[in-house]
Every structure is written in structure tokens, then in C-alpha cells.
Amino acid sequence: PDDEILGCGATMARHISEGDKVHVHILAEGITSRDQERNKDLREKELSGLKTSAINANKILGIKSVFFHNFPDNRMDGIELLDVIKVIEKIIKETGPDIIYTHYINDLNIDHQVISKAVVTATRPLPGIKIPTILFFEIPSSTEWQTSLLEVFSPNWFVDISGYLELKLRALKAYEGELRSWPHPRSLKGIEYLAKVRGATVGLEASEAFMLSRKVEGIVNERI
């Protein structure tokens, strides 16, 4: 929870304004990694509050379709990858997406790595699997915190969010417990600065930046 807004919140708001249907799937629960051992019962109230925050944040953007899959927070490397792939395959079958936005595979956060790998596997170009566009987003305090020994996030796809940045920041305020104080990159000021730097890279007031995984022209799935 909050990665969806951090990574592509303004882009999702733009999709909504253009009449597209947006479905948000949050795979990990986002709380229990704060404890030595996972105990959902111990964190029941906080988990419930975080889900409420997620629903409220997405409503601000105009998104009503938010689903939770409750994989263990920061422990998804302990889950069989196939189990994650099966969940994503089911999502794809039910929604028939034209675009999938997901995490970058070399993020510092292990859950991001697992999810990204599962998405790439679930969208492999088999008969009946038609996903025209797959994009990786960046998450402040994970993507840029990875060591340069691995391939760094190098965006080649930029979305103009000049008219949607304020909406993104307002949605993030619904995740107050997940935000940090400046100069942390996951502060409101840090997120705003990143959007403006990404925008300036391509001559825009503000932008969300992505890495293109795959783009296939000529495929348009039916909207549901």
C-alpha cells in the first residue's frame, strides 16, 4: 500500500480523466515486517487502517476498484513465485488490461523484485495472453536506494502530469502514516521534487517516469 500512488498515481488520475478504467491490485499487506516475526493478529487494527487509507487515497484519484491480496510484507521472497504468478494471471484473465504498471525489478525492496518478476512471467507472450504495454515505475526510497552495482532505473517513457501532481500529493496525504519528513525521498516535498525533475528532463512542468518493458502495436483488448 502506497506504492500505487507513489509510482503512478498521477498517471492513473490522468487515465481516469480520459475515460479509462483503472484497477489497482495491492499484493503485500504492508505492516507486519515491522515485527521480528509475522503476526497479523498483533497488527490487525493497523492493517485495517492501512486498507482504509488505500481505499481513500485511490478514491481521491477517482479509482474505486482496489483489491488486496495480503501477501506478507517484505517477506514475499519466502513465497513460492508460482503462487504470486497465479494471482497475477487470474487478475489478467479477469480484467484484460491494455497497460500494466508494476515495480522495477531491481528495486531495493524484495517484494518489489518478486512482484516485478511475477508480472513479467505472467505476461509472457503465450497464445491468449495479449498485453500491449508493460511499464515499470519507480518508488522513492526503494528504486534510487539500490546500489549502482545493479542496473539502475533509467526511464524512457514519460507521462505529463502537470495537471495531476496536486491530486497525487493530496492522495498521498491519505497515507499519512507511510510518509516521512523532508529530506526523506518519501516525503511530500521529495515526491514533488522528483516529479519536477522528471518533468524537466523532457521539457514538462511535472512528469511520472517509467521504463518500458514491452510495447506491441496493433493489440487492443476489450474494455470491461
Summary of the structure (lengths in Angstrom):
residues: 224
radius of gyration: 16.8
end to end distance: 24.6
largest distance: 49.9
contacts: 693
relative contact order: 0.18
helix: 42%
strand: 16%
